[in-house]
Structure formats: C-alpha cells, structure tokens
Amino acid sequence: MNDATARIGTMATEAMALFIEAVERTPPKSWDQPSNLDGWSVRDLVGHATGSATKVVTLVENGVVRRGPSEPADWVCEDPAARLRELAARLRDALPGADLEAPRVSPEGEVPLRRALTYPVSDLALHSWDVNHSQGRPVELPEQLLAFCRGLVESVPEDMLRRPGGFGPAQFVPEHSTPTNRLMAHLGRSVSSPV
C-alpha cells in the first residue's frame, strides 16, 4: 500500500474523530437551534453528517451503500454521539483489512475505495466545522485534513460545485481569516460569528 492510498484511512479516522468531538460538545439546548446551513437545525446537520459517517464505514466494510437522496431526518437518532462512536469503532476494526484499491460504486461510477471515500470523508470534516461554527465555536481543521478537503474542492468543476443541492456562492472573506475559514467561505459559508 502506497502513502497516498494509506492516507485516506488516516483522513477518514481523523474526520470521524473531529466530527464526534463537535457533536459531543453540543449541549442539549442547541439541538433544535438553527445551524449555519439555511433551513437546517443543528440536529438536521448532525443527522446529515451521520449519514456520511455511515457511508464511510459501509464503503470500508464493503457493505451496500444506500442509494438515492437522503434526508437529514433519515439519520437522526436519540444519542448521535453514541452512534458515531459505534461507527468509529467499526471503522477502526475494518480499516486494517480493507483493500483501498478494491472497486466501489460511487456517484462517479465504479472507482477504487480510496476515491469513493473522498466525498463522504470531506463531508464529515466540513460539517464538523459547521456544527462548531453554528454554536459560535471557532475551529481550524487539522492541516492535512484541510489540504485533503481543499484538494477535493479544487478538483470539482465550478458548475458542479455550485449546482443546486451543492454549495452556494462564495462568501466574503475577512482579510485575516484562517485557512479553514477561507475554504468554508469559498464553499458558501458565512465565516462571521453566528452567535
């Protein structure tokens, strides 16, 4: 296994841990408050990203990935942090034996597992920022995870990036913004404090 192939396992584990931490830091009173994503509560946002976490684990385990559109409510549960910790444990168990070059079905067609993981792993990382930002907690993605997400974003043509259901128009970036905030503003997020 080469370094680039092994790297996706590290990114998946790191993104999962970052998202779990964001969820664990969310007080019960915040679940039904609006998130930084229009029309979604913090609970909806966590539900959506739990779907991405489930997809990561299912892909690594070579299970059947749920097809078709998914609503955040499809993944909402009573104790999201516990559900995510269970998914993280399954990921840790499955990664050592996973063939990251094995074919998996993805929105791009059949691709190697390492490529199929790129989108849901990035989704987890980006939504960890969203959960924290929605509650006024500044957070910077770890350098390698940020570079991983930025690489994916830069590989997507602008018309695909901004398609309906994708990312909104790039937002204003204050002069002294962090690298993570610059990426999030490019992805249509307001990086000013929501609270």
N, C-alpha and C positions, 0 to 999 in steps of 0.2 A: 504494500500500500504506500503510495507516494504522499508527500506532505500535503499537497493540495487536496487529495482525497480524504486524508485523515482530518484535515482542518474542519470539514463540515460537521463531523461528530463533535468536535470541540465547540463550534459555534452553536450547535443545537443544544448542547448541555448548558452552555453559558446563557443563551437566550431564555431557556426554560427557567433557570435559577433567577435570572433578573426579573422575569415576569412573576414568578412565585413571590419574590420579595415585595414587589409592588402590590400584589394582591393582599399579602399578609399585613402590610402597613395600612390597608384601607379600613378605617373604622366603620362599624355597622351603620352609623348615621349617614355615611357617604354613599351607600349603595344605590339609592334612588335619586341622587342628585345628578344634574346634567353633567355629561362628560364634555371634553373639548371637541367631540365629534357631533355635529348637528343631528339632533333627533335621537341621540343615544344617551341613556343614563350610564353611570359607571358600571352598573350591573350588566347592561347590554354589551358594553365594551368588553368586560371581562368574559361574558358568555361567548362573544365572537372569537376572542383570542384563545379561549379554551378549546374551541373548535380547531384552531390552528395547531394547538399543542397536541390534540388528539390525532390530527393528521400526521404530524411529525412522527409520533410513536407508531401509528398504524403503518406508515411507509417503512420505517425501520424494521418492524416486525413482519413485514410482507403480508399484511392483512388487506382487507378490502376497504378502500377509501370511499367514503360516502360521496356520491356523485350528485351534481345538481346544486342549485342555490341553497344556502344555509342561512337561517335567521339567527341572530344572537340568542333569542329565547330557546333555540334548539339545544343550547349547551349550558344554559343557566342551571345551577344546582344549589342545594341548600348550603353546602360548605365548599366553595370553589377552591380555597387553598388546599384542603384535604384532597380534593380531586386532582389538582395539579401536582401535589406531592406524589400521589399514586402514579400519575403519568411519568413524572421524573424518574421514579424508581424503575418503572418498566423500560424507560429509555436507557438508563444506566445498565440494566440487565441485557438489553438487546443489542446495544452498540458494538460490544466487542466481537460478536459473531456475525455482524452484518456485512454483507458484500456491497460496498458502496458503489460498485460498478454494475450491479445487477439492474436489469431493466425494471422500470416502474412507469405506470401510466400517470401522466401529468397533463395540465392544460396545454402543454406544448406537444403532446403526443407521448410516445414511449421514449423515455430518457433514462440515463443512469440514476440510481438512487441519489447520489450526491447532488445531481442537478434538480431532481424532484423535490428535495428538501429545501432548496434555496428560498423559495417563496414563503412557505409556512414558517421557517426559522426567522427570516427577516420580519415577517408579520408579528411574531412574538416579541422580538426586540423592539420594534417600533411602537407596539401597543404597550409595552412596559413604560415607555416614555409617556404615552397618552394617559395611562392610569395615574402615574405620578403627577404629571402636569395638571390634570383635571382637579387635583387636590392641592395645587399650589406648592408641590414639592419639586424643586429643581433637580434634575438628574442628567448625568452625562453618560452616554453609552460607553462601555469599555472600548479602547482604541481599535482593537482587532475586529470586534463586532460592528462597530461603526463603519470601518473600512469595508467589511463584508456587505453591509446594507447599502452603503454608497455605491459599491461595485454593481450590485443588482440594479439599483435605481438608474445608474448611468447606462446600463445595458438595454433598458427598455425604451423604445422609441417614444418621443414626446406625445404623439397622438394616442398611443396605447396607455401611457401613464395617466393622461388626463381624460380618458374615456369615461362615460357615465358609470358610476359604481367604483371608479378608480380614485385618483387623487384630484383634489381641487386645484385651482390656480395657485401658483407660488405666492407666498405672502411676504410682506415687508420684513427685512432682517435688520435689526438694530446693529449699529457699527461694531460694537464689542461683543457680538453674540458668540456663543461657544460653537464648536464644530457640530455637535449634535443638534443644537437649535437651528443652525444653518440648514442642515439636512431636513429637519422637520418643517421649517418654513418653505423650503423648496417643494415639500410634499403637501402643501396647502394648509399647514397648521399655523395658527397664530402662536407666536412664541412669547407674547406678553403674558404676564401672570393672570390666570383666570379668576383668582380669588382676591 
